[in-house]
Amino acid sequence: MTSHKNFPAFAFVALLCGGIAIGFAGILMRLSDVSPVASAFWRMALAAPVLWAWAWMVRKQDLAAGKRIDFSRALWLAGIYFAGDMGIWHLSLHYTTVSNATLLSNFAPIFIALWLWAVHHVRFTNVFIVGMMVALGGAVMLIGPNAMLGGDRLLGDGLGLITAVFYAAYQLVIKGARNQYSTARLMAWSTTITALALLPFALASSGLFWPAQAAGWLPLLGLALVAQVGGQTVIAYAFAHLPASLSSVSLLIQPLTATIAAWILFSEAIGPIQMAGGALLVYGIYLSKRGS
C-alpha cells in the first residue's frame, strides 16, 4: 500500500488540472465564431509552435536518452487519427450538448478493450464485462431522449460516439510510440500532422475560417494553450508518475467539468434520465478500466 509520504501528490494535482483543462475544450469551442472544423484546426495550428519549441529545448536530452528524433509511420498515424477525433468531436459540439459530446468521447477505453480482445485475443475479467455492459446501458440512456427527438441532437450524439473510435485508435498508436519518442516530440509531430490534415476540411466547411474580429482569437488561443498544450502536456507528465487505475478514474473529471461549465454558461441542463445515463456511463468506464 502506498504511504501518504510517498504518494506523488504533485502529479495527482497535475492530472486533475489537466483533466479540468481539457474539460473546458467544448466550452471554448462554443465561444469561438469560426466553424467547428476550423476551431479544431486552429487548436492544433496555434499549439504546434509551442510544442516544437519544447521539443527543440529537450532535443539534447532525447538524444542522450536514446530517443528517436526522426519521422516514422507511427507519428503519421497518430496525427491522422487525432485529426479524425478532433474534427468530428468539434463538429458534434455543433449539434448536441457539450455534456453529451464529452461523455460519449470518453467511451474510448471500451473500444480499446474490444480491439485488444478481437485482434490480440486479450482476456478480460468479469469486472470488465460488467463495466462494459453498464457503460453501454448508460450510453443508451444518455442518447435515448435525443433519439426520440431525432434530427440534429441524434446526429451530434452519433458523431460523439464516432469520436471515441478515433480517439481509441490514437491512444493505441501513441502507446506504442511512447517508448521510442519523448512526450515533447511525439506531441509536436502529432499536433502538426493533425493541423495539416484538418486544414483542407476547415477551408471547405461552411462558416468562418478566420475569426471575424480580434477578440475571436481568444477562444482559439484558449483551445490551443489551455486544452491542447496545458491539458495534454500535464496529463502526459502525470501518467508517468501515477498508477494507471488512479489516472483513468481521475480523468473522468473531464465530462464532469464540461457538464457543470455548460450548465452554468449555456444553461444546458439535462434531464434525470440523461443524468442517470451519464453517471452509469462514467461508472461503467471506471469498472472496465479496473477489470481490463
TORNU-933015 format. One record per residue (C-alpha): residue in one letter; x, y, z. Coordinates in steps of 0.5 Angstrom, whole numbers, padded with zeros to 4 digits, always signed. Layout:
BEGIN
AXYZ
...
This chain:
BEGIN
M+0000+0000+0000
T+0003+0007-0002
S+0004+0011+0004
H+0002+0019+0004
K+0009+0021+0005
N+0011+0017-0002
F+0004+0019-0005
P+0006+0023-0012
A+0001+0029-0009
F+0004+0034-0015
A+0003+0029-0020
F-0004+0028-0018
V-0006+0035-0017
A-0003+0036-0024
L-0007+0030-0027
L-0014+0034-0024
C-0012+0040-0027
G-0010+0037-0034
G-0017+0034-0034
I-0020+0040-0032
A-0017+0044-0037
I-0019+0039-0043
G-0026+0039-0040
F-0026+0047-0042
A-0025+0045-0049
G-0032+0044-0051
I-0034+0051-0048
L-0028+0055-0051
M-0030+0052-0058
R-0037+0054-0057
L-0035+0061-0055
S-0031+0062-0062
D-0034+0065-0068
V-0031+0060-0073
S-0033+0054-0076
P-0033+0047-0072
V-0027+0044-0076
A-0024+0051-0077
S-0024+0051-0069
A-0020+0044-0069
F-0015+0047-0074
W-0013+0053-0070
R-0013+0049-0064
M-0007+0045-0067
A-0004+0050-0071
L-0003+0055-0065
A-0001+0050-0061
A+0004+0047-0065
P+0010+0052-0065
V+0010+0052-0057
L+0010+0044-0058
W+0016+0045-0063
A+0020+0050-0058
W+0019+0045-0052
A+0021+0039-0057
W+0028+0043-0059
M+0029+0045-0052
V+0029+0038-0050
R+0033+0035-0056
K+0040+0034-0053
Q+0036+0030-0047
D+0032+0026-0052
L+0039+0024-0056
A+0042+0023-0049
A+0037+0018-0047
G+0037+0015-0054
K+0030+0017-0056
R+0028+0018-0063
I+0028+0025-0067
D+0027+0023-0074
F+0020+0022-0077
S+0016+0015-0077
R+0010+0012-0079
A+0007+0012-0072
L+0007+0019-0072
W+0004+0020-0078
L-0002+0015-0076
A-0002+0019-0069
G-0004+0025-0073
I-0009+0023-0078
Y-0013+0019-0072
F-0012+0025-0068
A-0015+0029-0074
G-0021+0025-0074
D-0022+0025-0067
M-0021+0033-0066
G-0025+0034-0073
I-0031+0030-0071
W-0031+0032-0064
H-0032+0039-0065
L-0037+0038-0071
S-0041+0034-0065
L-0041+0040-0061
H-0045+0044-0066
Y-0051+0039-0066
T-0051+0036-0059
T-0050+0039-0052
V-0043+0040-0049
S-0044+0034-0044
N-0046+0029-0049
A-0041+0030-0053
T-0036+0030-0048
L-0039+0024-0044
L-0039+0020-0051
S-0032+0021-0053
N-0030+0018-0046
F-0032+0012-0049
A-0025+0011-0052
P-0023+0006-0047
I-0029+0001-0049
F-0027+0001-0056
I-0019+0000-0054
A-0021-0006-0050
L-0025-0009-0056
W-0020-0008-0060
L-0015-0012-0056
W-0020-0017-0055
A-0021-0018-0062
V-0014-0017-0065
H-0010-0019-0060
H-0014-0024-0056
V-0013-0021-0049
R-0018-0024-0044
F-0021-0019-0039
T-0024-0020-0032
N-0032-0021-0030
V-0031-0014-0028
F-0029-0011-0034
I-0035-0015-0038
V-0040-0012-0033
G-0037-0005-0033
M-0038-0005-0041
M-0045-0007-0040
V-0046-0002-0035
A-0043+0003-0040
L-0047+0001-0046
G-0053+0002-0042
G-0051+0009-0039
A-0050+0011-0047
V-0057+0008-0049
M-0060+0013-0043
L-0056+0019-0045
I-0057+0018-0052
G-0065+0016-0051
P-0068+0023-0050
N-0064+0025-0057
A-0066+0019-0061
M-0074+0021-0059
L-0072+0028-0062
G-0068+0026-0068
G-0065+0031-0072
D-0059+0035-0070
R-0059+0032-0063
L-0058+0025-0065
L-0053+0027-0070
G-0049+0030-0065
D-0049+0024-0061
G-0047+0020-0066
L-0041+0024-0068
G-0039+0024-0061
L-0039+0016-0061
I-0035+0016-0067
T-0030+0021-0064
A-0029+0016-0059
V-0027+0011-0064
F-0022+0015-0067
Y-0019+0017-0060
A-0018+0010-0058
A-0014+0009-0065
Y-0010+0015-0063
Q-0009+0012-0056
L-0006+0005-0059
V-0001+0009-0063
I+0001+0013-0058
K+0002+0008-0053
G+0007+0004-0058
A+0011+0010-0060
R+0012+0013-0053
N+0018+0008-0052
Q+0021+0011-0058
Y+0020+0018-0057
S+0020+0024-0052
T+0013+0027-0050
A+0015+0033-0053
R+0017+0031-0060
L+0011+0026-0060
M+0006+0032-0059
A+0010+0036-0063
W+0009+0032-0069
S+0002+0029-0068
T-0001+0036-0067
T+0003+0039-0073
I+0000+0033-0077
T-0007+0034-0074
A-0007+0041-0076
L-0005+0039-0084
A-0010+0034-0084
L-0015+0039-0082
L-0013+0045-0086
P-0017+0043-0092
F-0023+0041-0089
A-0023+0047-0085
L-0023+0051-0091
A-0028+0047-0095
S-0033+0047-0089
S-0039+0053-0088
G-0038+0058-0083
L-0032+0063-0082
F-0025+0060-0082
W-0021+0067-0080
P-0024+0070-0073
A-0029+0076-0075
Q-0025+0080-0070
A-0019+0081-0066
A-0023+0078-0060
G-0025+0072-0063
W-0018+0069-0063
L-0018+0069-0055
P-0022+0062-0055
L-0018+0059-0060
L-0012+0061-0056
G-0015+0058-0050
L-0016+0052-0054
A-0009+0051-0056
L-0006+0053-0050
V-0011+0051-0044
A-0013+0045-0047
Q-0008+0042-0052
V-0001+0045-0049
G-0003+0045-0042
G-0008+0040-0041
Q-0005+0034-0046
T+0002+0036-0043
V+0000+0036-0036
I-0003+0029-0037
A+0003+0026-0040
Y+0007+0028-0034
A+0002+0026-0029
F+0001+0019-0033
A+0009+0017-0032
H+0008+0018-0024
L+0001+0015-0022
P-0002+0008-0023
A-0006+0007-0029
S-0012+0006-0025
L-0012+0012-0021
S-0010+0016-0027
S-0016+0013-0031
V-0021+0014-0026
S-0019+0022-0024
L-0019+0024-0032
L-0027+0022-0031
I-0027+0030-0028
Q-0027+0032-0036
P-0034+0030-0037
L-0036+0033-0030
T-0032+0039-0031
A-0036+0040-0038
T-0043+0039-0036
I-0042+0044-0030
A-0039+0049-0034
A-0044+0048-0040
W-0050+0048-0035
I-0047+0055-0032
L-0045+0058-0038
F-0050+0056-0043
S-0056+0053-0039
E-0055+0046-0042
A-0059+0043-0036
I-0060+0035-0038
G-0066+0031-0035
P-0066+0026-0030
I-0066+0020-0035
Q-0059+0023-0038
M-0056+0025-0031
A-0057+0018-0029
G-0054+0015-0036
G-0048+0020-0036
A-0047+0017-0029
L-0048+0010-0031
L-0043+0011-0037
V-0038+0014-0033
Y-0038+0009-0027
G-0038+0003-0033
I-0032+0006-0036
Y-0029+0006-0029
L-0031-0001-0028
S-0028-0003-0035
K-0021+0000-0033
R-0021-0003-0027
G-0022-0010-0030
S-0018-0009-0036
